[in-house]
């Protein structure tokens, strides 16, 4: 997907003006959700985190600060019959409680609820050109439809995207069963097997930070990484860098 300006992204889900090495893959999970009409389904949410956010991008997105954890979340609705033609992308920053002053989105992940204050949402409808966008400003949404070559004033061609925007803006996490509830690593042996498989072979580990280690191991956050380290070791991040485990 691409737009005429602003924060553009493509079908592979990466913003075109963000280098691949500026994003860390966190993981992908199915999320139970419900739309405004009460239809229930499952979307696949793939999480990436920006290593850093420049002041220019923070200003463009109206982010409260450049010192926040900005996530890019790809939402695929292919397995949800009601919305199977939709693909969306969410940009926002993580918060640890919902605020009535911001438009928030929550995801039920294996480690619990993940709250995001929204900065921007985009959606495509498979088979149609263009995309719909919502820019969030302290709870108020600015809606636009972009990337169209409108022929003969056929404004009805825009209706599927308009409907898609309305749908994703009102989808909420559904309380209920947690996918993969419980610890990801259920034993010391499983934890160290993951370290040897996902950390030890990486040359980049010698300069990696806790967010990169968490992403490689499929942990939701550095806090989850430290939880496992406290339980089973190793004692320090430097031990992971040195391969001492």
C-alpha positions as CSV (number, residue, x, y, z in Angstrom):
1,X,0.0,0.0,0.0
2,X,1.3,3.5,-0.7
3,X,-0.1,6.9,-0.3
4,X,0.5,10.3,-1.9
5,X,2.3,11.6,1.1
6,X,2.9,11.0,4.8
7,X,3.7,7.7,6.4
8,X,3.6,5.3,3.5
9,X,3.6,1.5,3.7
10,X,3.5,-1.4,1.3
11,X,1.9,-4.8,1.0
12,X,4.6,-6.4,3.1
13,X,3.7,-4.2,6.0
14,X,6.8,-2.1,6.3
15,X,6.6,1.7,6.1
16,X,8.5,2.7,2.9
17,X,10.3,5.5,4.7
18,X,11.5,3.3,7.5
19,X,14.6,1.2,7.0
20,X,14.1,-2.6,7.6
21,X,16.9,-2.5,10.3
22,X,15.0,0.2,12.2
23,X,12.2,-2.3,13.0
24,X,12.3,-5.3,15.4
25,X,9.9,-8.2,14.8
26,X,8.2,-8.9,18.1
27,X,5.8,-11.7,17.1
28,X,2.5,-12.7,15.6
29,X,-0.6,-13.9,17.5
30,X,-4.3,-14.6,16.7
31,X,-6.5,-12.2,18.5
32,X,-10.2,-12.8,19.4
33,X,-12.3,-9.7,18.6
34,X,-15.8,-8.3,18.1
35,X,-17.1,-5.7,15.7
36,X,-19.8,-3.0,16.2
37,X,-22.5,-5.3,15.0
38,X,-21.6,-8.0,17.5
39,X,-19.9,-10.3,14.9
40,X,-17.1,-12.3,16.5
41,X,-13.9,-13.5,14.8
42,X,-10.2,-13.8,14.9
43,X,-7.6,-11.5,13.3
44,X,-3.9,-12.2,13.0
45,X,-1.9,-9.4,14.6
46,X,1.8,-9.1,13.7
47,X,3.8,-6.8,16.0
48,X,6.9,-4.8,15.1
49,X,8.6,-2.1,17.2
50,X,10.6,0.8,16.0
51,X,14.1,0.9,17.6
52,X,13.8,4.7,17.7
53,X,11.5,7.4,16.5
54,X,12.9,10.5,15.0
55,X,11.6,13.9,16.0
56,X,10.4,14.4,12.4
57,X,8.2,11.3,12.4
58,X,7.0,12.1,16.0
59,X,5.9,15.5,14.7
60,X,4.2,14.0,11.6
61,X,2.3,11.5,13.6
62,X,1.5,14.0,16.4
63,X,3.1,11.7,18.9
64,X,3.5,13.0,22.4
65,X,7.2,12.5,22.4
66,X,10.0,10.9,20.5
67,X,10.9,8.9,23.6
68,X,8.1,6.4,23.3
69,X,7.8,2.8,22.1
70,X,6.1,3.0,18.7
71,X,4.6,-0.2,17.4
72,X,3.5,-1.0,13.9
73,X,0.8,-3.8,14.0
74,X,-0.4,-5.6,10.8
75,X,-3.9,-6.9,11.2
76,X,-5.0,-9.7,8.7
77,X,-8.7,-10.5,8.8
78,X,-8.5,-13.4,6.3
79,X,-9.9,-16.0,8.8
80,X,-12.8,-13.8,9.9
81,X,-15.6,-14.4,7.5
82,X,-17.3,-11.1,8.0
83,X,-14.2,-9.0,7.3
84,X,-12.0,-11.5,5.3
85,X,-11.3,-9.0,2.5
86,X,-9.6,-6.5,4.9
87,X,-6.0,-5.9,5.8
88,X,-5.1,-3.1,8.1
89,X,-2.1,-1.5,9.7
90,X,-2.0,0.2,13.1
91,X,0.5,2.7,14.4
92,X,0.6,3.7,18.0
93,X,2.5,3.8,21.2
94,X,2.3,1.4,24.1
95,X,0.6,2.4,27.3
96,X,-0.1,0.4,30.4
97,X,-3.6,1.6,31.1
98,X,-6.4,3.0,28.8
99,X,-6.9,6.7,28.7
100,X,-10.3,8.3,28.0
101,X,-8.5,11.2,26.3
102,X,-7.1,9.0,23.5
103,X,-8.4,6.4,21.0
104,X,-7.0,3.1,22.3
105,X,-6.8,-0.4,21.0
106,X,-6.2,-3.5,23.1
107,X,-5.0,-6.9,22.1
108,X,-5.3,-10.1,24.2
109,X,-1.8,-11.6,24.0
110,X,-0.4,-14.7,25.8
111,X,1.1,-12.5,28.5
112,X,-2.0,-10.4,29.0
113,X,-3.7,-7.3,27.6
114,X,-1.6,-5.1,25.4
115,X,-2.8,-1.5,25.2
116,X,-2.0,0.9,22.4
117,X,-2.8,4.6,22.1
118,X,-3.5,5.0,18.4
119,X,-1.7,7.5,16.1
120,X,-2.9,6.2,12.8
121,X,-4.9,3.3,11.2
122,X,-4.9,2.3,7.5
123,X,-7.0,-0.3,5.7
124,X,-7.2,-1.9,2.3
125,X,-9.9,-4.0,0.7
126,X,-8.4,-6.9,-1.3
127,X,-9.0,-6.4,-5.0
128,X,-9.5,-2.6,-4.7
129,X,-7.1,0.2,-5.4
130,X,-6.3,2.9,-2.8
131,X,-6.6,2.8,1.0
132,X,-8.5,4.4,3.9
133,X,-6.8,6.2,6.7
134,X,-7.6,7.6,10.1
135,X,-5.3,10.0,11.8
136,X,-6.0,10.2,15.6
137,X,-5.5,13.4,17.5
138,X,-6.3,13.0,21.2
139,X,-9.4,10.9,20.6
140,X,-10.6,12.7,17.4
141,X,-10.2,10.8,14.1
142,X,-9.5,12.6,10.8
143,X,-10.6,10.3,8.0
144,X,-9.3,10.3,4.4
145,X,-9.5,8.0,1.4
146,X,-6.3,7.9,-0.7
147,X,-4.6,6.5,-3.7
148,X,-7.6,6.5,-6.1
149,X,-7.9,7.4,-9.7
150,X,-11.6,8.3,-9.7
151,X,-13.1,7.7,-13.2
152,X,-16.3,9.4,-14.3
153,X,-17.2,10.5,-10.8
154,X,-18.0,7.0,-9.6
155,X,-18.0,7.8,-5.9
156,X,-19.9,4.6,-5.1
157,X,-16.6,2.9,-5.8
158,X,-15.3,4.4,-2.6
159,X,-18.0,2.9,-0.4
160,X,-16.3,-0.5,0.3
161,X,-13.3,1.4,1.7
162,X,-15.5,3.7,3.7
163,X,-17.3,0.7,5.2
164,X,-13.9,-0.9,5.9
165,X,-12.7,2.2,7.8
166,X,-15.9,2.1,9.9
167,X,-15.4,-1.6,10.6
168,X,-11.8,-1.4,11.8
169,X,-12.4,1.7,13.9
170,X,-15.0,-0.1,16.0
171,X,-13.4,-3.6,16.3
172,X,-12.6,-4.4,20.0
173,X,-10.8,-7.2,21.7
174,X,-13.2,-9.9,22.9
175,X,-12.8,-11.0,26.5
176,X,-12.6,-14.7,26.7
177,X,-10.1,-17.4,26.0
178,X,-6.4,-16.3,25.8
179,X,-4.6,-17.9,23.0
180,X,-1.5,-19.7,24.3
181,X,-2.4,-18.7,27.9
182,X,0.4,-19.5,30.4
183,X,4.1,-19.3,30.1
184,X,5.7,-19.5,26.7
185,X,8.6,-21.4,28.2
186,X,7.3,-23.9,30.6
187,X,10.7,-25.3,31.7
188,X,14.3,-24.3,32.2
189,X,15.2,-26.8,29.4
190,X,12.8,-25.1,26.9
191,X,14.2,-21.7,27.8
192,X,17.8,-22.6,27.2
193,X,16.9,-24.5,24.0
194,X,15.4,-21.3,22.7
195,X,18.5,-19.3,23.7
196,X,20.7,-21.7,21.8
197,X,18.4,-21.7,18.8
198,X,17.5,-18.1,18.5
199,X,20.2,-16.1,20.2
200,X,23.5,-18.0,20.1
201,X,23.8,-18.2,16.2
202,X,23.3,-14.4,15.8
203,X,26.5,-12.4,15.3
204,X,24.5,-9.2,16.1
205,X,23.9,-10.4,19.7
206,X,27.2,-8.8,20.8
207,X,25.7,-5.4,20.4
208,X,22.0,-6.2,20.8
209,X,19.8,-4.6,23.5
210,X,17.1,-6.1,25.6
211,X,14.3,-5.3,23.0
212,X,16.2,-7.2,20.3
213,X,16.7,-10.2,22.5
214,X,13.0,-10.1,23.5
215,X,12.0,-10.0,19.8
216,X,14.3,-12.9,18.8
217,X,12.8,-15.0,21.6
218,X,9.2,-14.1,20.9
219,X,8.7,-12.3,24.2
220,X,6.1,-9.6,24.3
221,X,8.4,-7.1,25.9
222,X,11.8,-6.7,27.6
223,X,9.9,-7.1,30.9
224,X,8.9,-10.6,29.8
225,X,12.5,-11.4,28.8
226,X,13.7,-10.3,32.3
227,X,11.1,-12.4,33.9
228,X,12.5,-15.5,32.3
229,X,16.1,-14.4,33.0
230,X,15.2,-13.9,36.7
231,X,13.6,-17.4,36.8
232,X,16.2,-19.4,34.9
233,X,19.1,-17.1,33.9
234,X,21.4,-15.9,32.7
235,X,21.9,-13.1,35.2
236,X,22.7,-10.2,32.9
237,X,22.1,-9.0,29.3
238,X,25.8,-9.0,28.8
239,X,25.7,-12.8,29.4
240,X,23.4,-13.1,26.4
241,X,25.7,-10.9,24.3
242,X,28.7,-13.1,25.3
243,X,26.8,-16.3,24.8
244,X,27.4,-17.4,28.4
245,X,24.4,-19.6,29.0
